[in-house]
Amino acid sequence: MQTINKILVLRLSSIGDIILTTPLLRYLDKAYPEARIDYCTKPSFVSLLATNLRISTIYTTEQLPTGSYDLVVDLQNNYRSRAIVRSLRVAHMVQYHKENWKKWLLVYFKINCYGSCRSVVDRYLDALRDFSISGDLWGCELYPTSEDKAFASPFFDQATITLGLCFGAKHFTKRYPPQHFASLISFLLEQKSLQVLLLGGKEDASHALEILKALPDTCRSMVLNLAGNCTLMQTASILERCDAVLCNDTGLMHIASAFGKKLFVLFGSSSPLFGFLPYHTPYDLFEVEGLSCRPCSHIGRNHCPKGHFRCMNDLSQSMIADHILDYLNKFG
């Protein structure tokens, strides 16, 4: 085993990508239990890592790491992360190879060079093949504080089944339309007594209002809008308490996966082949297969290039609701 006493991991953004690095932190900690592990990310994502006991120091793009490292693991691998690495004295450096050519071929020519839907977590691990690193069957990790958990507690009653709804996403083509979410919620609430929590950031608040506006009056009392009213880790604590989570392909999906939640995942313009399915947690995936225009992007677009948005519009609200009900009925 190589002598590794000081390690730096770099992943600058974003929510889901950073959550998906937490298994690698666990692998490194297991392989080098005496080593110090530091992490560098953007300031807005520090809260995701601040309580992770595997990390010694969190650096940011505003307060950069300095000095020497025995091993640097660059999982961002862009011009900014490479500049940070060049400022350090590094004995061993590994980079995550994004294989953008595979994304390009899949998006523009629908040629699959990935083979199977292999998680990006396992691809991260590939970068460390020359070191004594092995994976495991555990999932991602996230550790809300006691204050975050106290914030979440009032929204839960042991007698009430709770579905978390993560309806947002940065890009339009990854968002199930608000009217469709409203129809789906209506199907659920017509057949089962439960509460639905709308979760998202301030940027999602307007979409939450669209969902509420489209709901029948009889359903609104069982839907609580928390979008834009919680910090990221307060939202994480709420997701930790939910009985199940319905979500788009978004960062909150990966946060929920860190608690082993049962996920009902809606994929629109993207593809599972890119490697961003929930990691080692139970999920049902809903996607429109066989569309010649899908995927139209590996990150999402601000409009449907074809104008029909079939990748989301063709997902059946009643079918998704039936799957969720089958699961929630286990709770009584």
C-alpha positions as CSV (number, residue, x, y, z in Angstrom):
1,M,0.0,0.0,0.0
2,Q,1.3,3.4,-0.9
3,T,1.9,5.9,1.9
4,I,-1.0,8.3,1.8
5,N,-1.4,10.6,4.8
6,K,-3.1,13.6,3.3
7,I,-5.8,13.5,0.6
8,L,-7.7,16.3,-1.2
9,V,-11.0,15.6,-3.1
10,L,-12.3,18.3,-5.5
11,R,-15.9,18.5,-6.7
12,L,-17.0,22.1,-7.1
13,S,-20.6,21.6,-8.1
14,S,-23.5,20.8,-7.9
15,I,-25.8,19.2,-5.3
16,G,-26.3,15.8,-6.9
17,D,-22.8,15.5,-8.1
18,I,-21.4,16.3,-4.6
19,I,-23.8,13.8,-2.9
20,L,-22.5,11.2,-5.3
21,T,-19.0,11.7,-4.1
22,T,-19.8,10.7,-0.6
23,P,-19.4,7.0,-1.2
24,L,-15.9,7.7,-2.5
25,L,-15.1,9.5,0.7
26,R,-16.1,6.4,2.6
27,Y,-13.9,4.2,0.3
28,L,-10.9,6.5,0.9
29,D,-11.5,6.5,4.6
30,K,-11.6,2.7,4.7
31,A,-8.5,2.3,2.6
32,Y,-6.5,5.0,4.4
33,P,-8.0,5.2,7.9
34,E,-5.1,7.3,9.3
35,A,-5.1,9.8,6.4
36,R,-6.5,13.3,6.6
37,I,-9.2,13.9,3.9
38,D,-9.9,17.5,2.8
39,Y,-12.5,18.6,0.3
40,C,-12.8,21.6,-2.0
41,T,-16.2,22.8,-3.4
42,K,-18.1,26.0,-4.0
43,P,-19.3,28.0,-0.9
44,S,-23.0,27.3,-1.6
45,F,-22.5,23.5,-1.2
46,V,-20.5,23.5,2.0
47,S,-23.5,22.6,4.1
48,L,-23.8,19.2,2.3
49,L,-20.4,18.2,3.7
50,A,-20.0,20.2,6.9
51,T,-21.1,17.4,9.2
52,N,-19.4,14.6,7.3
53,L,-16.9,13.2,9.9
54,R,-14.8,11.7,7.1
55,I,-13.7,15.2,6.1
56,S,-11.1,17.1,8.1
57,T,-11.3,20.5,6.4
58,I,-13.6,21.9,3.7
59,Y,-12.0,24.5,1.4
60,T,-13.9,26.5,-1.1
61,T,-13.2,28.4,-4.3
62,E,-13.0,31.5,-2.1
63,Q,-10.7,29.9,0.4
64,L,-8.5,27.6,-1.5
65,P,-6.4,24.7,-0.1
66,T,-2.6,25.3,0.1
67,G,0.5,23.2,0.7
68,S,1.1,19.6,-0.2
69,Y,-1.0,16.5,-0.6
70,D,0.0,12.9,-1.0
71,L,-3.1,12.3,-3.2
72,V,-5.4,14.7,-5.0
73,V,-8.7,13.3,-6.5
74,D,-10.1,15.8,-9.0
75,L,-13.7,14.7,-9.7
76,Q,-14.6,18.0,-11.4
77,N,-11.8,17.9,-13.9
78,N,-12.4,21.3,-15.5
79,Y,-10.1,24.4,-16.0
80,R,-10.9,25.7,-12.5
81,S,-10.2,22.5,-10.6
82,R,-7.1,21.9,-12.6
83,A,-5.9,25.4,-11.7
84,I,-6.4,24.6,-8.0
85,V,-4.4,21.4,-8.4
86,R,-1.5,23.3,-10.1
87,S,-1.3,25.6,-7.1
88,L,-0.5,22.7,-4.8
89,R,2.4,20.3,-4.3
90,V,1.0,16.9,-5.2
91,A,2.7,13.5,-5.0
92,H,-0.2,11.6,-6.7
93,M,-3.0,13.1,-8.7
94,V,-6.0,11.3,-10.3
95,Q,-8.8,12.8,-12.4
96,Y,-12.3,11.6,-13.2
97,H,-12.5,11.2,-17.0
98,K,-16.0,12.4,-18.0
99,E,-15.9,10.8,-21.4
100,N,-17.8,13.7,-22.9
101,W,-17.5,12.0,-26.3
102,K,-19.9,9.3,-25.2
103,K,-22.4,11.9,-24.1
104,W,-22.0,13.7,-27.5
105,L,-22.6,10.5,-29.5
106,L,-25.6,9.6,-27.4
107,V,-27.2,13.0,-27.6
108,Y,-26.6,13.8,-31.2
109,F,-26.5,10.4,-32.9
110,K,-28.2,8.2,-30.3
111,I,-25.2,5.9,-30.3
112,N,-24.8,4.1,-27.0
113,C,-21.1,3.6,-26.1
114,Y,-21.9,3.3,-22.4
115,G,-23.3,-0.2,-22.5
116,S,-25.2,-0.5,-19.3
117,C,-26.5,2.2,-16.9
118,R,-23.4,2.3,-14.7
119,S,-23.4,4.8,-11.8
120,V,-21.1,7.8,-11.9
121,V,-20.0,6.7,-8.4
122,D,-18.4,3.5,-9.9
123,R,-16.9,5.7,-12.6
124,Y,-15.4,7.9,-9.9
125,L,-13.9,4.7,-8.4
126,D,-12.3,3.9,-11.8
127,A,-10.1,6.9,-11.4
128,L,-8.5,5.3,-8.3
129,R,-7.9,1.9,-9.8
130,D,-4.1,2.2,-9.1
131,F,-4.7,2.6,-5.4
132,S,-6.0,0.3,-2.7
133,I,-9.6,1.4,-3.0
134,S,-12.6,-0.9,-3.2
135,G,-16.3,-0.1,-3.2
136,D,-19.2,-1.5,-1.2
137,L,-22.9,-1.9,-1.4
138,W,-23.8,1.1,0.7
139,G,-25.3,4.3,-0.7
140,C,-24.6,8.0,-0.4
141,E,-24.2,9.8,3.0
142,L,-25.6,12.9,4.4
143,Y,-25.7,14.1,8.1
144,P,-28.2,16.8,9.1
145,T,-27.6,18.5,12.4
146,S,-29.9,18.2,15.4
147,E,-31.1,21.7,14.6
148,D,-32.1,20.7,11.1
149,K,-33.9,17.6,12.4
150,A,-35.7,19.8,15.0
151,F,-36.9,22.1,12.2
152,A,-38.3,19.1,10.3
153,S,-40.1,17.4,13.2
154,P,-43.3,19.6,13.4
155,F,-44.2,18.6,9.8
156,F,-44.6,15.0,10.7
157,D,-47.2,13.0,12.6
158,Q,-46.7,9.3,13.2
159,A,-50.3,8.6,12.1
160,T,-49.9,10.4,8.8
161,I,-48.2,9.0,5.7
162,T,-46.0,11.6,4.0
163,L,-44.9,11.8,0.4
164,G,-42.1,14.3,-0.4
165,L,-42.5,15.9,-3.8
166,C,-39.3,17.3,-5.3
167,F,-40.9,18.9,-8.4
168,G,-38.1,21.3,-9.4
169,A,-35.0,21.0,-11.6
170,K,-32.7,23.6,-13.0
171,H,-33.6,22.9,-16.6
172,F,-37.1,22.9,-18.1
173,T,-36.8,19.6,-19.9
174,K,-36.1,17.8,-16.6
175,R,-39.3,19.2,-15.0
176,Y,-42.5,17.3,-15.0
177,P,-45.1,20.0,-15.8
178,P,-46.9,21.5,-12.7
179,Q,-50.3,20.7,-14.1
180,H,-49.3,17.0,-14.4
181,F,-48.0,16.9,-10.8
182,A,-51.4,18.4,-9.7
183,S,-53.3,15.7,-11.5
184,L,-51.0,13.0,-10.0
185,I,-51.5,14.4,-6.5
186,S,-55.2,14.4,-7.1
187,F,-55.2,10.7,-8.1
188,L,-53.3,9.9,-4.9
189,L,-55.4,11.9,-2.5
190,E,-58.7,10.6,-4.0
191,Q,-57.6,7.1,-3.0
192,K,-55.5,7.5,0.1
193,S,-55.2,9.7,3.1
194,L,-51.7,11.2,3.2
195,Q,-49.9,14.5,3.3
196,V,-47.8,15.8,0.4
197,L,-44.9,18.2,1.1
198,L,-43.7,20.4,-1.8
199,L,-39.9,20.8,-1.5
200,G,-37.5,22.9,-3.4
201,G,-35.5,26.1,-3.4
202,K,-36.5,29.7,-3.9
203,E,-36.1,29.2,-7.6
204,D,-38.8,26.6,-7.5
205,A,-41.4,28.6,-5.5
206,S,-43.3,29.8,-8.6
207,H,-43.7,26.2,-9.8
208,A,-45.1,25.2,-6.4
209,L,-47.7,27.9,-6.7
210,E,-48.7,26.5,-10.1
211,I,-49.1,23.1,-8.7
212,L,-51.3,24.4,-5.8
213,K,-53.4,26.5,-8.2
214,A,-54.1,23.5,-10.4
215,L,-55.2,21.3,-7.5
216,P,-58.9,20.8,-6.7
217,D,-60.0,22.6,-3.6
218,T,-60.6,19.3,-1.8
219,C,-56.9,18.4,-2.1
220,R,-55.2,21.6,-1.0
221,S,-55.5,21.1,2.7
222,M,-53.3,17.9,2.4
223,V,-50.6,19.6,0.5
224,L,-48.0,21.8,2.3
225,N,-45.8,24.1,0.3
226,L,-42.3,24.4,1.8
227,A,-40.5,25.4,-1.4
228,G,-38.2,28.3,-0.8
229,N,-38.8,28.3,3.0
230,C,-36.1,25.8,4.1
231,T,-32.3,25.7,3.9
232,L,-30.8,22.9,1.9
233,M,-30.1,20.8,5.0
234,Q,-33.5,21.5,6.5
235,T,-35.0,20.1,3.3
236,A,-32.7,17.1,3.7
237,S,-34.0,16.5,7.2
238,I,-37.6,16.7,5.9
239,L,-36.7,14.2,3.2
240,E,-35.2,11.9,5.8
241,R,-38.6,11.7,7.5
242,C,-40.7,11.1,4.4
243,D,-42.2,7.7,3.8
244,A,-41.4,8.0,0.0
245,V,-40.3,10.6,-2.4
246,L,-41.6,11.5,-5.9
247,C,-39.0,13.5,-7.8
248,N,-37.5,14.7,-11.1
249,D,-33.9,14.0,-12.0
250,T,-32.6,16.6,-9.6
251,G,-30.2,17.2,-6.7
252,L,-32.9,16.6,-4.1
253,M,-33.4,13.1,-5.6
254,H,-29.8,12.3,-4.6
255,I,-30.3,13.9,-1.1
256,A,-33.3,11.7,-0.5
257,S,-31.2,8.7,-1.7
258,A,-28.7,9.3,1.0
259,F,-31.4,8.3,3.5
260,G,-32.4,5.1,1.7
261,K,-35.8,6.5,0.8
262,K,-38.0,4.7,-1.7
263,L,-37.9,7.0,-4.8
264,F,-40.3,7.4,-7.7
265,V,-38.1,9.1,-10.3
266,L,-39.3,10.9,-13.4
267,F,-36.7,11.2,-16.3
268,G,-37.5,13.5,-19.2
269,S,-34.9,14.7,-21.7
270,S,-32.0,12.9,-19.9
271,S,-31.0,9.2,-19.9
272,P,-30.0,6.7,-17.2
273,L,-27.0,5.9,-19.3
274,F,-25.3,9.1,-18.1
275,G,-24.9,7.4,-14.7
276,F,-27.1,9.6,-12.4
277,L,-29.7,7.2,-11.2
278,P,-30.2,7.0,-7.4
279,Y,-27.3,5.1,-5.9
280,H,-27.9,1.9,-3.9
281,T,-31.4,2.9,-2.8
282,P,-34.8,1.5,-4.0
283,Y,-36.4,3.4,-6.8
284,D,-39.0,3.1,-9.6
285,L,-38.0,4.8,-12.8
286,F,-40.5,6.4,-15.1
287,E,-39.4,7.3,-18.6
288,V,-40.8,7.4,-22.1
289,E,-38.8,4.8,-24.0
290,G,-38.3,4.7,-27.7
291,L,-38.4,8.4,-28.4
292,S,-36.0,9.1,-31.3
293,C,-35.3,12.6,-29.9
294,R,-34.3,11.4,-26.4
295,P,-31.9,12.2,-24.9
296,C,-31.7,15.7,-26.3
297,S,-29.1,16.9,-23.8
298,H,-27.0,15.4,-21.0
299,I,-27.8,18.3,-18.6
300,G,-31.2,19.5,-19.8
301,R,-32.5,22.4,-21.9
302,N,-34.7,25.5,-21.3
303,H,-37.2,24.3,-23.9
304,C,-38.1,21.2,-25.9
305,P,-36.3,21.3,-29.3
306,K,-39.2,19.5,-31.0
307,G,-41.9,21.5,-29.3
308,H,-44.0,18.5,-28.1
309,F,-42.2,17.7,-24.9
310,R,-43.3,14.1,-25.1
311,C,-40.6,12.8,-22.8
312,M,-42.6,14.3,-19.9
313,N,-46.1,14.8,-21.3
314,D,-46.4,11.1,-22.2
315,L,-45.8,10.0,-18.7
316,S,-49.1,8.8,-17.3
317,Q,-50.1,10.5,-14.0
318,S,-52.5,7.6,-13.1
319,M,-49.9,5.0,-13.8
320,I,-47.3,6.8,-11.6
321,A,-49.9,7.3,-8.9
322,D,-50.8,3.5,-8.9
323,H,-47.1,2.6,-8.3
324,I,-46.9,5.0,-5.5
325,L,-50.1,3.8,-3.9
326,D,-49.0,0.2,-4.2
327,Y,-45.9,1.1,-2.1
328,L,-47.7,3.4,0.4
329,N,-50.4,0.9,1.1
330,K,-47.7,-1.2,2.9
331,F,-47.9,1.5,5.6
332,G,-51.6,0.9,6.2
